[in-house]
Amino acid sequence: MRFTKPLLNVFSVIILSVLTLALNSCASTVQTSAMTADERFAYAKSLFDDENTLEAMREFEAITLQYPGSEVVDDAQFYLGMSRFERSEYLIAASEFSRLINNMTASPLVAEAQFMLAECYYQLSPKYPLDQRFTRKANEEFQAFIDFFPTDKRVEEAENKISELSDKLAMKEFNAAEIYERMEYYNAALFYYEMIMEVYHDTPYASRAAYNMIQILLIKDRTDEAIKEINNFLIKFPTDPNYERITNLKASLQGS
């Protein structure tokens, strides 16, 4: 096939344009090999700030490998975790934050890394009917943050998230108990209600578990145990909506 001269000219222009773009691209590539650790971190951080997390991640990882003894290696490790976090790669991000916490214990970023480690698991926490292992892990890591850094400004946020996560865990157990109760598997239901009252005593489900537990004990004619639980209920939950009903139930059982 033969091309006409105008068509050949068009092809020449296209090829020249492609070559020009390629050369410009190569010319604009940042040469990081000659940079100091500080300079390379500054470059990587600029990529992160520009939301170019993939390139930033490569640079942060390069810093941790090539400058292991530098003053910015912990910063690079932290932002490597942050880059993963921003990409919603929460499990890998958790691993990166853990690496900083475990291997760079003197870093001033350990507190921040501990909070972000907990935040990774918080983001992975699913709706209550599903497996709650990440919810429990988030609770553990937020509690570790509070225990190790009690004066940190984000302790209140960590406490609020622990409360939220505990409510979710309690809800899951409470729903399981209710299912057993409806199926008349009363011993199993009692086991779950008692566990909720012990483990999740500071959630709204504790008083509901105590109330349901009293009803089951009465169904099973375990009156003495029911009265004991009634007394506990009246002491622990004075503001509960069922308080008056439980008070009247106690009077009825005691014949007064």
Stockholm file with secondary structure:
# STOCKHOLM 1.0

chainA/1-256         MRFTKPLLNVFSVIILSVLTLALNSCASTVQTSAMTADERFAYAKSLFDDENTLEAMREFEAITLQYPGSEVVDDAQFYLGMSRFERSEYLIAASEFSRLINNMTASPLVAEAQFMLAECYYQLSPKYPLDQRFTRKANEEFQAFIDFFPTDKRVEEAENKISELSDKLAMKEFNAAEIYERMEYYNAALFYYEMIMEVYHDTPYASRAAYNMIQILLIKDRTDEAIKEINNFLIKFPTDPNYERITNLKASLQGS
#=GR chainA/1-256 SS CCCCHHHHHHHHHHHHHHHHHHHHHHHHSCCCTTCCHHHHHHHHHHHHHTTCHHHHHHHHHHHHHHCTTSTTHHHHHHHHHHHHHHTTCHHHHHHHHHHHHHHCTTCTTHHHHHHHHHHHHHHHCCCTTSCCHHHHHHHHHHHHHHHHCTTSTTHHHHHHHHHHHHHHHHHHHHHHHHHHHHTTCHHHHHHHHHHHHHHSTTSTHHHHHHHHHHHHHHHTTCHHHHHHHHHHHHHHCTTCTTHHHHHHHHHHHHTC
#=GC SS_cons         CCCCHHHHHHHHHHHHHHHHHHHHHHHHSCCCTTCCHHHHHHHHHHHHHTTCHHHHHHHHHHHHHHCTTSTTHHHHHHHHHHHHHHTTCHHHHHHHHHHHHHHCTTCTTHHHHHHHHHHHHHHHCCCTTSCCHHHHHHHHHHHHHHHHCTTSTTHHHHHHHHHHHHHHHHHHHHHHHHHHHHTTCHHHHHHHHHHHHHHSTTSTHHHHHHHHHHHHHHHTTCHHHHHHHHHHHHHHCTTCTTHHHHHHHHHHHHTC
//
